[in-house]
Amino acid sequence: MKKILAILLAAVMLFGLTACGGTEDVTLGMSDSPLAAPTITPDYEVPEDFKVGFICLHDEKSTYDKNFLNAVDTIKKALKLKDEQVLTKINVPETNDCYEAAKDLVTQGCDIIFANSFGHEDFMIKAAREFTDVQFCHATGTKAHTEGLANYHNAFASIYEGRYLAGVVAGLKLNEMIEEKKITASEAKIGYVGAFTYAEVISGYTSFYLGAKSVCPSATMSVQFTGSWYDPTAEKSAAEALIADKCVLISQHADSMGAPSACENAGVPNVSYNGSTYESCPETFLVSSAINWAPYYNYMIRCVVKGEAIAADWCGGIEEGSVVLSGINQDAAAEGTVDAIKKAIADLKAGTVKVFDTKNFAVKGAALTTYTADVDTDAAFTPDTEAIKDGAFEESVHRSAPYFDVRIDGITLVNEKF
């Protein structure tokens, strides 16, 4: 009897393996990243008494801050820095607490201090004016090129290229939904959860939309703002409201799992930011774009160690490894997405595609031929610099932080109070 049961069990298992062997049932999972972070290979040695300090707005629960902290780990390993050489302060608000944190890092012997949030800027400048022997570097800031301090610097990346590529992934998914008759072409409506109506966010959602529209011409977008960089409840509620408003795909420029979790619950495709949400949202996650801060950390440390000046404004791109993509979830993304993204990356590198090419969008039905942007930021955000050149908006050329704040056709802002 046992022998017969064993034979039957083996037959059942063999049938099961055969039934699952068809290509239509194979689970593909995550692809390799088509735009991965490069390996840091320093050409210098860091002195044993060198120290670097980092100031973060939140902690690792924020995808934005986790991205910076991951880069800290990367550069620490690459440069073989000891624990006592890398000092990190988390949950530092955009108040005078930032100055106090910077001051404390100075007293602990830091040669460079880096802060990661826009609202930290004035407090970093205050510290830079006081501690002239220390270099202060700041992400997303706008004032280094006008302050003229030899020890204060801004940095960013051309993340609009990464968002454009993520938008292409989204557009291909919309096309698949149209082809499968899940939606009509006129129903290809994207929802986008944004933090504030700042140029950085406008640049981000516009580049994402232009990427989607480059492959799905009928795509439209609705943007809902939360008024916070990190608010899981508000971000989830915004995503749910956009889904209720018939948005069939959601992306975000906010820092929690709020929007991705809402998408997973509703079965709506999602493009996240600052890291893959595949483990938590395997059914709906498509791809994520992010800034890789390790190349800038390496740059600023190298400059100090070698006695070279740090640029007032530094903007890394695809070539520097500062713009990266996660792997693509092939179980959720449209067929052929990986190859399409590889081609789009090649086009961006070759310059044959420009994200803000003015022939690809309109403003109130007209082409944009000239635009004065607010680059030299003042209290009134006065426009001061012509940003259109050779038929494209020059983003992050005149300073590192984004200044694209054009309201283009096809994108509806649900609320603008923030």
Secondary structure, DSSP 8 states (H G I E B T S, - for coil): -HHHHHHHHHHHHHHHHHHTTSGGG----B---SS-------SS---TT--EEEE-SS-TTSHHHHHHHHHHHHHHHHTT--GGGEEEE-S--SSHHHHHHHHHHHHTT-SEEEE--GGGHHHHHHHHHH-TTSEEEEES---HHHH--TTEEEEEE-HHHHHHHHHHHHHHHHHHHHHTTSS-GGG-EEEEEES-SSHHHHHHHHHHHHHHHHH-TT-EEEEEE-SSSS-HHHHHHHHHHHHHTT--EEEEESSSSHHHHHHHHHT--EEEESS--TTT-TTTEEEEEEE--HHHHHHHHHHHHHT----SEEEE-TTTT-EEE---BTTTS-TTHHHHHHHHHHHHHHTS--TTBGGG--BTTB-----EE--S--TT----EE-EETTEE-TTSSSSS-------TTEEES----
